């Protein structure tokens, strides 16, 4: 046991592995409690207070930290603890539950701390924060970390964790395991890391990265950036002008509303711009590309790609790299009056895309490179623009390039 007292200057004070009382007094002090039931008092100034540095973590039960005046930081090193730890708003008390039916014990009481940095153990921990900042490394176990109104930095580490940033611009990393991560309000940075994770950005401009595993990623509101990572991911931009990168694996990308940018990356991807004037790219691989509503720019990339229109209302797009004889233009049968196939009897290609007779349905204007659908050929009904075709290979469109799907 030791008593350590600082001065009005900046001090570095270190205890023993026993029960110590360390008082910083004035200045910006650094206090080290190295195990045992310690009392660590910062005093005035911006202090850094460390508890539990030694390996005897069970001895810190009943410790007390008081930062005093100034902006103070507390560091808790509890990574060897197996009990379920609970941290409640304002960090006033941290309890440990052994899970054996006995009442939880108070591990440490905390006052006057503005930022908490905690390294937790292998139990199923629970953290609920208020209007103060925290950096939490949860360790193993099925942890639940819920932030407050400030910037929080959470890492789930091992186990199937739930991380919720709530207010503020948060940094949330699930680590290993199948995690659920919700950003909440604020511009958040969210990483699924390993495992099949579910990520939700919430409000504002978020950045979400799936990492390894088959992830499900939602940008929610705001202009978000989504990265799928490896494996087969499902991604939704939702509201706002979003950017979606499938990266590796056979991914499914959905832009949602807004003028979005989507790129499937490598693999056999399904890329759907949704509403808005989108830029939609399949990337490498044999992809299915949907522009959706709006005047979209469609890029297949390498591979045998399918450019798909589910309804004529989705027309008015530009296909930027059609490879004649390899890629296909796919139009849903229900959008074209139940037509089942396209051949020379219902396809017409000439300078201005004029129907020759009443049987013509698909009209290709060679001068403008525009493809139309006409419900009655050379009748009175107007034709509807499907897309302008820009070729990467070839200069002409044929009936065999169009598929009813």
C-alpha positions as a printed Julia matrix, in Angstrom:
405×3 Matrix{Float64}:
   0.0     0.0     0.0
   1.26    3.47   -0.86
   0.18    7.09   -0.74
   1.37    9.32   -3.55
   0.79   13.08   -3.72
   1.63   15.41   -6.55
   2.37   19.1    -6.61
   0.93   22.06   -8.47
   3.09   21.04  -11.44
   2.64   18.22  -13.97
   3.27   14.92  -12.19
   3.61   11.24  -13.09
   2.58    9.16  -10.08
   2.57    5.37   -9.94
   1.17    3.03   -7.31
   1.92   -0.54   -6.31
   0.0    -3.78   -6.82
  -1.65   -3.15   -3.46
  -4.22   -0.64   -2.21
  -2.96    2.82   -3.11
  -4.13    6.4    -2.76
  -2.76    8.67   -5.47
  -3.56   12.4    -5.63
  -2.41   14.54   -8.53
  -3.38   17.95   -7.14
  -2.49   20.74   -9.61
  -1.14   20.39  -13.15
  -1.81   17.93  -15.93
  -1.0    14.68  -14.17
  -0.65   11.03  -15.16
  -1.71    8.55  -12.46
  -1.1     4.79  -12.62
  -3.02    2.36  -10.43
  -1.23   -0.93  -10.89
  -3.74   -3.28   -9.29
  -5.42   -3.32   -5.93
  -8.29   -1.32   -4.51
  -6.99    2.1    -5.5
  -8.21    5.64   -4.99
  -7.02    7.85   -7.86
  -7.75   11.59   -7.59
  -6.7    13.89  -10.41
  -7.27   17.28   -8.81
  -7.19   20.37  -11.02
  -5.84   20.24  -14.57
  -6.3    17.85  -17.46
  -5.34   14.46  -16.05
  -4.88   10.93  -17.37
  -5.79    8.24  -14.89
  -4.94    4.56  -15.48
  -6.5     1.7   -13.49
  -5.79   -2.03  -13.67
  -2.44   -2.04  -15.46
  -1.07   -5.0   -13.47
  -2.25   -8.56  -14.08
  -4.2    -8.84  -10.79
  -7.47   -7.57  -12.23
  -9.63   -9.12   -9.52
  -7.99   -6.84   -6.96
  -9.41   -3.62   -8.43
 -12.92   -4.18   -7.0
 -14.01   -1.16   -4.97
 -11.61    1.27   -6.65
 -12.46    4.95   -7.07
 -11.51    7.46   -9.74
 -12.18   11.2    -9.56
 -10.79   13.38  -12.3
 -11.53   16.63  -10.49
 -11.44   19.85  -12.46
 -10.37   20.03  -16.1
 -10.84   17.67  -19.04
  -9.79   14.28  -17.71
  -9.34   10.84  -19.27
  -9.67    7.5   -17.51
  -8.08    4.3   -18.84
  -9.42    0.96  -17.59
  -7.45   -2.21  -18.35
  -9.87   -5.06  -17.67
  -9.19   -7.44  -20.54
  -8.57  -10.48  -18.32
 -11.9   -10.23  -16.51
 -14.42  -12.98  -17.27
 -17.39  -11.34  -15.51
 -20.13   -9.48  -17.33
 -19.23   -5.81  -17.04
 -21.83   -3.04  -17.09
 -21.02    0.62  -17.75
 -23.89    3.09  -17.41
 -24.23    6.78  -18.49
 -21.64    9.25  -17.16
 -19.4     6.28  -16.19
 -20.4     6.78  -12.54
 -20.25    3.09  -11.72
 -18.92   -0.02  -13.38
 -20.21   -3.33  -12.06
 -19.18   -6.93  -12.62
 -21.62   -9.86  -12.65
 -20.17  -13.34  -12.21
 -23.38  -14.94  -13.5
 -23.66  -17.28  -10.5
 -26.78  -15.74   -8.98
 -24.93  -13.44   -6.61
 -25.48   -9.68   -6.76
 -23.22   -7.73   -9.14
 -20.22   -6.14   -7.42
 -19.04   -2.59   -7.91
 -15.75   -2.67   -9.73
 -15.01    1.05   -9.75
 -16.85    4.32   -9.15
 -15.96    7.2   -11.44
 -16.51   10.95  -11.17
 -15.24   13.94  -13.1
 -14.16   12.01  -16.19
 -14.91   13.42  -19.64
 -13.46   10.62  -21.78
 -13.35    6.92  -20.87
 -11.01    4.45  -22.56
 -11.82    0.88  -21.51
 -10.4    -2.51  -22.5
 -13.0    -5.08  -21.44
 -12.73   -8.82  -20.92
 -14.34  -12.04  -22.12
 -17.78  -11.62  -20.54
 -21.0   -10.5   -22.25
 -20.57   -6.82  -21.48
 -23.14   -4.01  -21.57
 -22.25   -0.34  -22.11
 -24.77    2.51  -22.19
 -23.28    5.97  -22.56
 -24.64    9.47  -22.03
 -23.27   12.88  -23.02
 -19.59   11.92  -22.73
 -17.05   10.38  -25.07
 -15.74    6.84  -24.83
 -13.35    4.47  -26.52
 -14.38    0.88  -25.81
 -12.55   -2.29  -26.79
 -15.08   -4.95  -25.83
 -12.94   -8.08  -26.01
 -14.53  -11.5   -26.48
 -18.14  -12.23  -25.57
 -21.54  -11.15  -26.86
 -21.31   -7.47  -26.07
 -23.81   -4.61  -26.36
 -22.3    -1.16  -26.75
 -24.65    1.83  -26.97
 -23.2     5.28  -27.47
 -24.43    8.69  -26.4
 -24.56   12.13  -27.95
 -20.81   12.54  -28.41
 -18.21   10.84  -30.6
 -17.75    7.23  -29.54
 -15.17    4.71  -30.71
 -16.38    1.13  -30.28
 -14.72   -2.13  -31.27
 -16.65   -5.32  -30.66
 -13.58   -7.57  -31.03
 -14.56  -11.27  -30.74
 -18.13  -12.49  -30.34
 -21.51  -11.65  -31.87
 -21.9    -8.03  -30.8
 -24.44   -5.21  -31.04
 -23.0    -1.71  -31.52
 -25.22    1.39  -31.65
 -23.6     4.79  -32.02
 -26.74    6.89  -31.4
 -25.78   10.6   -31.57
 -22.5    12.07  -32.77
 -20.11   10.95  -35.47
 -19.02    7.52  -34.26
 -16.38    4.94  -35.21
 -17.87    1.44  -34.93
 -15.98   -1.78  -35.7
 -17.63   -5.13  -35.11
 -14.47   -7.23  -35.2
 -14.84  -11.0   -35.49
 -18.28  -12.57  -35.2
 -21.74  -11.96  -36.63
 -22.41   -8.38  -35.58
 -25.27   -5.87  -35.75
 -24.03   -2.28  -36.07
 -26.24    0.82  -36.19
 -24.79    4.27  -36.65
 -27.71    6.45  -35.59
 -27.44   10.22  -36.0
 -24.17   11.78  -37.11
 -21.61   10.98  -39.81
 -20.41    7.54  -38.76
 -17.58    5.26  -39.84
 -18.83    1.66  -39.63
 -16.8    -1.52  -40.25
 -18.22   -5.02  -40.09
 -14.78   -6.71  -40.26
 -14.99  -10.53  -40.07
 -18.29  -12.39  -40.11
 -21.69  -12.05  -41.77
 -22.63   -8.65  -40.38
 -25.6    -6.29  -40.64
 -24.69   -2.62  -40.93
 -27.05    0.39  -40.83
 -25.74    3.91  -41.3
 -28.66    5.91  -39.92
 -28.85    9.64  -40.56
 -26.18   11.83  -42.19
 -23.25   10.95  -44.43
 -21.89    7.58  -43.31
 -19.12    5.31  -44.53
 -19.86    1.58  -44.18
 -17.47   -1.29  -44.94
 -18.57   -4.91  -44.79
 -15.15   -6.55  -44.69
 -15.03  -10.35  -44.79
 -18.26  -12.36  -44.8
 -21.66  -12.18  -46.48
 -22.81   -8.81  -45.19
 -26.04   -6.83  -45.42
 -25.37   -3.09  -45.57
 -27.87   -0.21  -45.46
 -26.82    3.39  -45.92
 -30.2     4.7   -44.68
 -30.65    8.49  -44.89
 -27.87   10.76  -46.14
 -25.27   10.64  -48.9
 -23.45    7.46  -47.9
 -20.46    5.46  -49.13
 -20.75    1.67  -48.92
 -18.0    -0.92  -49.45
 -18.98   -4.58  -49.64
 -15.56   -6.13  -49.13
 -15.07   -9.82  -49.88
 -17.77  -12.5   -50.26
 -21.4   -12.09  -51.37
 -22.83   -8.88  -49.95
 -26.26   -7.25  -50.2
 -26.1    -3.46  -50.19
 -28.74   -0.73  -50.09
 -27.97    2.94  -50.53
 -31.53    3.89  -49.48
 -32.13    7.67  -49.38
 -29.64   10.23  -50.64
 -26.99   10.33  -53.36
 -25.0     7.25  -52.4
 -21.84    5.53  -53.65
 -21.8     1.72  -53.53
 -18.76   -0.44  -54.24
 -19.38   -4.18  -54.31
 -15.64   -4.94  -54.47
 -15.16   -8.75  -54.41
 -17.72  -11.54  -54.51
 -21.13  -12.05  -56.11
 -22.9    -8.98  -54.74
 -26.31   -7.36  -54.96
 -26.33   -3.55  -55.0
 -29.45   -1.4   -54.75
 -29.09    2.35  -55.03
 -32.52    3.36  -53.75
 -33.68    6.94  -54.23
 -31.3     9.72  -55.24
 -28.66   10.04  -57.94
 -26.39    7.17  -56.98
 -23.1     5.68  -58.19
 -22.84    1.89  -58.11
 -20.03   -0.46  -59.12
 -20.33   -4.2   -58.6
 -16.59   -4.85  -58.76
 -15.44   -8.41  -59.31
 -17.86  -11.33  -59.43
 -21.33  -12.05  -60.85
 -23.2    -9.05  -59.52
 -26.74   -7.71  -59.64
 -26.57   -3.92  -59.7
 -29.76   -1.84  -59.51
 -29.72    1.94  -59.55
 -33.29    2.38  -58.32
 -34.92    5.8   -58.61
 -32.9     8.81  -59.74
 -30.35    9.49  -62.47
 -27.74    6.89  -61.57
 -24.34    5.75  -62.79
 -24.47    1.95  -62.68
 -21.48   -0.27  -63.47
 -21.26   -4.03  -63.31
 -17.48   -4.28  -63.06
 -15.68   -7.51  -63.9
 -17.82  -10.65  -64.3
 -21.14  -11.6   -65.89
 -23.46   -9.03  -64.32
 -27.13   -8.03  -64.42
 -27.51   -4.26  -64.57
 -30.73   -2.39  -63.83
 -30.9     1.34  -64.24
 -34.3     1.66  -62.63
 -36.29    4.86  -62.91
 -34.53    7.95  -64.22
 -32.03    8.7   -66.98
 -29.25    6.31  -66.03
 -25.73    5.68  -67.35
 -25.08    1.94  -67.58
 -21.65    0.36  -67.89
 -21.21   -3.39  -68.13
 -17.45   -3.75  -67.82
 -15.7    -7.02  -68.57
 -17.82  -10.15  -68.96
 -21.12  -11.19  -70.51
 -23.49   -8.61  -69.09
 -27.26   -8.2   -69.14
 -28.79   -4.72  -69.21
 -32.32   -5.13  -67.87
 -35.52   -3.06  -68.07
 -38.43   -4.29  -65.95
 -40.79   -1.62  -67.27
 -40.77    0.89  -70.12
 -40.93    3.64  -67.49
 -37.33    2.68  -66.67
 -36.23    3.61  -70.2
 -34.33    6.68  -71.35
 -30.93    5.31  -70.32
 -27.51    5.25  -71.95
 -25.63    1.96  -72.32
 -22.02    3.05  -72.52
 -20.1    -0.1   -73.49
 -22.34   -2.6   -75.26
 -20.35   -5.51  -76.67
 -22.35   -6.72  -79.64
 -22.79  -10.49  -79.72
 -21.68  -10.87  -76.07
 -23.85   -8.58  -73.97
 -27.64   -8.61  -74.08
 -30.45   -6.09  -73.69
 -33.19   -7.71  -71.6
 -36.75   -6.35  -71.51
 -39.45   -7.89  -69.31
 -42.24   -9.55  -71.27
 -44.93   -7.85  -69.21
 -43.49   -4.47  -70.24
 -43.93   -5.2   -73.96
 -47.43   -6.62  -74.11
 -46.51  -10.22  -73.39
 -44.06  -10.54  -76.29
 -42.01  -13.72  -75.88
 -39.11  -13.27  -78.29
 -37.4   -10.83  -80.65
 -36.47  -11.73  -84.22
 -36.36  -10.11  -87.63
 -40.15  -10.2   -87.89
 -40.65   -7.73  -85.05
 -37.31   -5.87  -85.12
 -36.52   -3.0   -87.48
 -33.16   -1.28  -87.89
 -32.74    1.71  -90.2
 -31.36    5.23  -90.23
 -34.14    6.84  -88.18
 -35.71    3.85  -86.43
 -38.91    3.84  -88.48
 -41.36    0.92  -88.25
 -41.86   -0.79  -91.6
 -45.14   -2.54  -90.78
 -47.55   -3.19  -87.93
 -45.52   -6.16  -86.66
 -42.45   -4.13  -85.75
 -42.0    -3.66  -82.03
 -38.33   -2.94  -81.4
 -36.98   -0.08  -83.52
 -33.3     0.79  -83.75
 -32.26    4.19  -85.14
 -28.78    3.74  -86.6
 -27.99    7.47  -86.81
 -28.7     8.23  -83.15
 -28.07    4.67  -81.93
 -31.34    4.73  -80.01
 -33.52    1.7   -79.33
 -37.29    2.19  -79.04
 -40.31    0.01  -78.32
 -43.44    0.66  -80.36
 -46.67   -1.08  -79.28
 -48.26   -1.04  -82.77
 -45.42   -0.73  -85.3
 -46.35    1.77  -88.0
 -49.61    2.59  -86.23
 -50.46    5.84  -84.45
 -49.22    4.96  -80.94
 -45.94    6.66  -79.99
 -42.7     4.73  -79.5
 -40.92    4.73  -76.13
 -37.15    5.19  -75.83
 -35.44    2.3   -74.07
 -31.82    3.36  -74.36
 -29.11    4.93  -76.44
 -26.49    2.3   -77.24
 -22.79    3.11  -77.26
 -20.68    0.19  -78.49
 -17.4    -1.07  -77.13
 -17.43   -3.85  -79.76
 -19.48   -3.59  -82.98
 -21.37   -0.75  -84.64
 -24.78   -2.3   -85.25
 -27.58   -3.73  -83.13
 -29.37   -6.93  -84.15
 -32.53   -8.71  -83.03
 -30.36  -11.39  -81.41
 -28.96   -8.77  -79.03
 -32.4    -8.3   -77.43
 -33.9   -10.86  -75.05
 -37.37  -11.01  -73.52
 -36.93  -11.92  -69.87
